[in-house]
Structures are given as structure tokens and as C-alpha cells.
Amino acid sequence: MEYTNRNNLPEPFVSFAKADPYSRGKADISVTQLIDSPRIRIMQQHHRDSLVSDVSDSIWALFGTAVHQVLESHSGADGVIVEERLFSEINGWTVSGAVDYQKIERGAVSVVDYKVTSVWSVIFGKESWEHQLNTYATLIEKEKGLKVKSLQICAILRDWNRKDAQFKPDYPALPVATVDVPLWDAQKRREYVESRVALHQEAQIGYDLEKSFPLCSAEDMWRRKDSWAVIPKGRKRALRVFDNESDAVQFHQENGKDTFIEHRKGESTRCSGNFCGVSEFCNQHKESLGEETI
């Protein structure tokens, strides 16, 4: 990985970006990699010497690291375990995950994971949080023999606004929010983790033997479907937005000739925003844009 500093940030920011404090330890895959796209993991591995990142891209990671370190240093209560890295062998691979906070009471564990995130994530929820914490629960029960009784996200909201909190009913009341995460039954958790390991193993074999990359799914790419907006003439805001054209046409006809239909083409928001870090090398992304690939 090569680092640039286009905005001439102070040297401590550069040092932090280059330090890369994250490590999965002696494991084949981390929990965060396991629940994510096999294609992205393998492409990051394949192109690691060609990747370029600017120091400014690490700002939110800096916030997250700071929050974890501060909260960890103030978590000395009895029965509390912080930042414990667990390892578990699943279908021949070692999976590792660092659990931020465990509170053990009467042989049962309450799990909390800290996230520095956006208000949007709390309002609409993130499926990846459910996958991550239920995978942690599997590791805890398998390796420690303790029952997990609850899962929570403690979200520190980097873009929280006091005015919005006062006037918007669904807006978080505070810049920190606790989100209860559904705890799956043990069988569902085990089947999920085993299926994800198998998916990554198959992808890794394809890469090792043929240097081929598996395709990302629509979910991996944060794919937004096409939509059809019915908009009053002379305005920009839609009256209604539909996920199929026929419903939009019917609504348009019912509301007379003073509206028009705008087709909003879906896009893969993860790819277009390069949230995966390897979209510049990705032929799947380029082909979706109609670009030629070699």
C-alpha cells in the first residue's frame, strides 16, 4: 500500500495511516472479512502492492481507534472483558474476531460493539451489524463455553445534529445511541458462519489455482434497484417513488398531466464511491459502467 498526503496533513496523521493497527492475528480470515465479499478480500490481497490511499482517507478510522482506546481504558468493572480476540477453527479455517466489550453475569455474556458511524446507519439499520455480532456470539459460545444472552451496538454518531434531534421524530435524541441486535438461535448462527467460510474457501481455491476472482453479489455492491419517480412539473421533489414502471404510470395517470415520470437508474453505490478500495482494478465494476476491460 502506498500513501499520499495531498492535503498536507500533519505528520501524526501520516504515521497513523501507515501504522495500520488492525491485525487478524494468526488466522485465515477475520470476522469482518468473513461477512464481506470474497471478491473484495482476494482483490485487495492481489493488488496490495498497487493500492494507493491518501492520509485523509484514514480520518474516520482515527476516530474509531480513539473511541475504542478511550472506552477500553475506562472499562474496569468486575465481569467485564474488553478487546478480546477469539480464534475458532471452522471447516478447516481459523476465524478470528476482536470483541469490544463482554459483560459476564451468571455464566451468560452480553456483547457490545462500538461503532463510530452516521445517523443514517442508526435510523435505517445495517444488516452487516447483525451478521458481525452473531458471528461473535458463535465464537464466544464455541470457544468459551458461555451462553450469549444479548447483542448491542453502541453507536457514536459523527454527524449528529442537535436541531434535527429536537424536530425530527425518528432522529436519535443523543450523539450516542444503543441499538439492540437480534440474537439468532445457535443453529442459524452456526449455519451462517459455516456457509460464509465455505464461500470464501471456494473463492480462494479459484484464485490460487487459476488467479480468478469470484463475482460480487448485488448485496456486496450495495446495489440500488431502478426506480421511477412521479414528479410535479416545475418541481424537483417527487410525489411518489416506485420500484416498477407500471405502478408509476398508473399513479401518473391518476394525478393528471401536471406530473411526469423520471426513471432513476439503479447503481452500485459501494463501487461508485470506491468503498471497497479496489474498484479501479475491478472489471465487474467497469463492465457495469459499459467500459471496456482487458
C-alpha positions in Angstrom: 0.0 0.0 0.0 1.3 3.4 -1.0 0.2 6.5 1.0 -0.2 10.1 -0.3 -0.7 13.3 1.7 -2.4 15.5 -0.9 -3.8 17.8 1.8 -0.5 18.2 3.6 -1.9 17.0 7.0 0.5 17.0 10.0 2.9 14.1 10.3 1.0 12.3 13.1 -1.9 11.7 10.7 0.6 10.2 8.2 2.1 7.9 10.9 -1.3 6.7 11.9 -2.4 5.9 8.4 0.8 3.9 7.7 0.7 2.1 11.1 -2.4 0.1 10.2 -3.1 -1.1 13.8 -5.6 -3.8 12.6 -4.5 -7.4 12.6 -6.4 -10.6 12.4 -3.7 -12.4 14.2 -2.7 -16.0 13.2 -5.9 -16.7 11.4 -7.1 -17.4 7.9 -9.8 -14.8 7.9 -11.2 -12.2 10.3 -14.9 -11.9 11.1 -15.2 -8.6 9.2 -13.7 -10.2 6.1 -15.8 -13.3 6.6 -19.1 -11.4 6.4 -17.9 -9.3 3.4 -17.3 -10.0 -0.2 -14.8 -12.8 -1.1 -14.0 -10.9 -4.3 -13.0 -7.7 -2.4 -10.9 -9.7 0.1 -9.0 -11.5 -2.7 -8.6 -8.5 -4.9 -7.2 -6.5 -2.0 -4.7 -9.3 -1.4 -3.9 -9.5 -5.2 -3.4 -5.7 -5.7 -1.9 -4.8 -2.3 1.3 -3.5 -3.8 -0.6 -1.3 -6.3 -3.2 0.2 -3.9 -2.9 3.9 -3.2 -4.6 5.7 -0.3 -4.5 9.3 0.8 -3.9 10.0 4.5 -7.2 11.9 4.6 -9.0 8.6 3.9 -8.0 7.4 7.4 -9.7 10.2 9.4 -12.7 8.1 10.4 -10.5 5.2 11.2 -8.6 7.5 13.5 -11.9 8.5 15.3 -12.8 4.8 15.7 -9.4 3.9 17.1 -9.5 6.8 19.6 -13.0 5.9 20.8 -12.0 2.2 21.3 -8.9 3.2 23.2 -10.7 5.7 25.5 -13.6 3.4 26.3 -11.3 0.4 26.8 -9.3 2.3 29.4 -12.5 3.0 31.4 -14.0 -0.5 31.4 -12.5 -1.9 34.5 -15.7 -3.2 36.1 -16.0 -6.8 37.5 -17.0 -9.3 35.0 -16.1 -7.1 32.0 -13.7 -8.2 29.3 -12.6 -5.7 26.7 -11.0 -6.1 23.3 -10.7 -9.9 23.5 -9.5 -11.6 20.3 -11.0 -15.0 19.8 -9.9 -17.7 17.4 -12.0 -20.6 16.3 -11.4 -23.4 13.7 -14.4 -23.7 11.4 -14.3 -26.2 8.5 -10.5 -26.2 8.4 -10.0 -22.4 8.6 -9.2 -20.4 11.7 -11.6 -17.4 12.1 -10.7 -14.6 14.4 -12.7 -11.7 15.8 -12.0 -9.0 18.4 -15.0 -8.4 20.7 -15.1 -4.9 22.0 -17.0 -5.5 25.3 -18.3 -8.5 27.1 -20.2 -8.4 30.3 -20.4 -11.8 32.1 -23.2 -12.3 34.6 -24.2 -15.7 35.9 -22.4 -17.5 33.1 -24.1 -15.5 30.3 -22.5 -12.9 28.1 -23.8 -9.5 26.9 -21.9 -8.3 23.9 -21.4 -4.7 22.9 -19.6 -3.5 19.8 -18.6 0.2 19.4 -19.1 1.9 16.1 -18.3 5.5 15.0 -20.9 5.9 12.3 -23.5 8.1 10.8 -27.0 8.9 12.0 -28.3 7.2 8.8 -26.9 3.9 9.9 -28.9 4.0 13.2 -32.1 5.2 11.6 -32.1 2.6 8.8 -30.0 -0.1 10.4 -27.2 -2.1 8.9 -27.5 -5.8 8.1 -23.8 -6.2 8.5 -24.0 -5.4 12.2 -26.4 -8.4 12.7 -24.0 -10.7 10.8 -20.9 -9.5 12.6 -22.3 -9.7 16.2 -24.0 -13.1 15.6 -20.7 -14.4 14.3 -19.0 -13.1 17.5 -21.7 -15.0 19.5 -20.8 -18.2 17.7 -17.1 -17.7 18.6 -17.8 -16.9 22.2 -20.1 -19.9 22.7 -17.8 -22.3 20.8 -14.5 -21.3 22.4 -15.5 -20.1 25.9 -18.5 -22.3 26.6 -20.6 -19.4 27.7 -24.1 -18.6 26.6 -24.6 -15.2 24.8 -27.8 -13.5 26.0 -27.8 -10.2 24.2 -26.1 -8.3 21.4 -25.8 -4.5 21.1 -24.2 -1.8 19.0 -23.1 1.3 20.8 -23.0 3.9 18.0 -21.2 7.2 18.3 -22.8 9.5 15.7 -20.2 11.6 13.9 -22.8 13.7 12.1 -25.4 14.1 14.9 -27.2 17.5 14.8 -29.0 18.9 17.9 -31.6 20.8 15.9 -32.6 17.7 14.0 -32.9 15.8 17.2 -35.3 18.4 18.5 -37.6 18.5 15.5 -37.4 15.1 13.7 -39.3 12.3 15.5 -37.2 9.4 14.2 -33.9 11.2 14.8 -31.5 9.9 17.6 -32.0 12.0 20.7 -28.3 12.0 21.6 -25.0 11.7 19.7 -24.6 8.2 21.1 -27.2 5.5 20.5 -27.6 1.9 21.7 -29.0 -0.4 19.1 -30.3 -3.9 20.1 -29.2 -6.5 17.5 -31.3 -9.6 17.1 -29.7 -12.7 18.5 -30.2 -15.7 16.2 -30.6 -19.2 17.5 -27.5 -21.3 17.7 -28.2 -23.4 14.6 -28.9 -20.4 12.4 -25.6 -18.8 13.6 -23.6 -21.9 13.0 -25.1 -22.5 9.6 -24.4 -18.9 8.6 -20.7 -18.9 9.7 -20.1 -22.3 8.1 -21.6 -21.2 4.8 -19.5 -18.0 4.8 -16.3 -20.0 5.4 -17.2 -22.3 2.6 -17.9 -19.4 0.2 -14.5 -17.8 1.0 -12.7 -21.1 0.7 -14.2 -21.8 -2.7 -13.2 -18.3 -3.9 -9.7 -18.8 -2.5 -9.2 -22.1 -4.3 -10.3 -20.4 -7.6 -7.8 -17.7 -7.1 -4.9 -20.0 -6.0 -5.4 -22.3 -9.0 -6.5 -20.0 -11.8 -6.0 -16.5 -10.4 -9.7 -15.9 -11.0 -11.9 -13.6 -8.9 -15.5 -14.5 -7.9 -18.2 -12.0 -8.7 -19.7 -9.7 -6.1 -23.4 -10.1 -5.4 -25.8 -7.2 -5.5 -25.7 -7.1 -1.7 -21.9 -6.9 -1.8 -22.1 -3.9 -4.1 -24.8 -2.2 -2.1 -26.9 -2.3 -5.3 -29.8 0.1 -5.5 -32.6 -1.0 -7.9 -34.0 1.1 -10.7 -36.9 3.4 -9.6 -39.5 5.6 -11.2 -40.3 8.9 -9.6 -43.6 10.8 -10.3 -42.7 14.5 -10.1 -45.0 17.6 -10.4 -44.0 19.8 -13.4 -41.8 22.7 -12.3 -40.6 20.9 -9.2 -37.8 18.6 -8.3 -39.2 16.7 -5.4 -41.2 13.6 -6.2 -44.8 12.9 -5.1 -44.1 9.2 -5.0 -41.2 6.9 -6.0 -42.0 3.4 -7.3 -39.8 0.3 -7.8 -41.6 -0.6 -11.1 -42.7 1.4 -14.1 -46.3 0.2 -14.3 -47.2 1.5 -10.8 -45.6 4.8 -11.6 -47.5 5.1 -14.9 -50.8 4.4 -13.1 -50.1 7.0 -10.4 -49.1 9.5 -13.1 -52.4 8.9 -14.9 -54.4 9.3 -11.8 -52.7 12.6 -11.0 -53.3 14.2 -14.4 -51.0 15.8 -16.9 -49.2 18.1 -14.4 -46.8 15.3 -13.4 -44.0 13.5 -15.3 -42.2 10.2 -14.7 -38.4 10.2 -14.1 -36.6 6.9 -14.5 -33.8 6.7 -11.9 -31.3 4.1 -12.9 -30.0 2.0 -10.1 -26.4 1.9 -9.2 -23.9 0.0 -7.1 -23.1 2.7 -4.5 -20.2 0.8 -3.0 -18.5 0.6 -6.3 -19.2 4.1 -7.5 -17.9 5.5 -4.2 -15.0 3.1 -4.1 -15.9 2.0 -0.6 -14.2 -1.3 -1.4 -10.8 0.2 -2.2 -10.3 -1.9 -5.4 -12.9 -0.6 -7.8 -10.3 0.9 -10.1 -9.0 -2.6 -10.7 -12.4 -4.3 -10.9 -13.6 -5.5 -14.3 -17.0 -6.3 -12.9 -17.5 -2.7 -11.9 -16.1 -1.4 -15.2 -18.4 -3.6 -17.2 -21.4 -2.4 -15.3 -20.5 1.1 -16.4 -20.1 0.0 -20.0 -16.4 0.4 -20.0 -14.1 -1.8 -22.0 -11.9 -4.2 -20.0 -8.7 -6.0 -20.9 
